[in-house]
Amino acid sequence: MLAKLHSEVNCIQWDTSPNHIKHRMDIDRDGLLFREVLQFIRNGKRTSIPENKYQLQQLVCEAEFFGLDVYRKMLRRRLWKLTGKAAFYACYSDSD
């Protein structure tokens, strides 16, 4: 989803009046969780993954929302290691 947004940004005619910020895009998501998502986008598989089960479950949903399948799988593996349960259901789809 982020890659798609980035490609669409290049096609948008931006308002360059003084009251508008050029190339600004608002993403209405939880800022604390997006910080973790952004860290993954920047660092890839070398990113740190939180140990908090609740936060991991929320991040699985964010990874699904943004279409970050590799990140989602990393998060689900960590949840499985922390809980011993393999069944963490998808938030937006019936995948895995």
Order of alpha helices (4+ residues) and beta strands (2+ residues): alpha-alpha-alpha-alpha
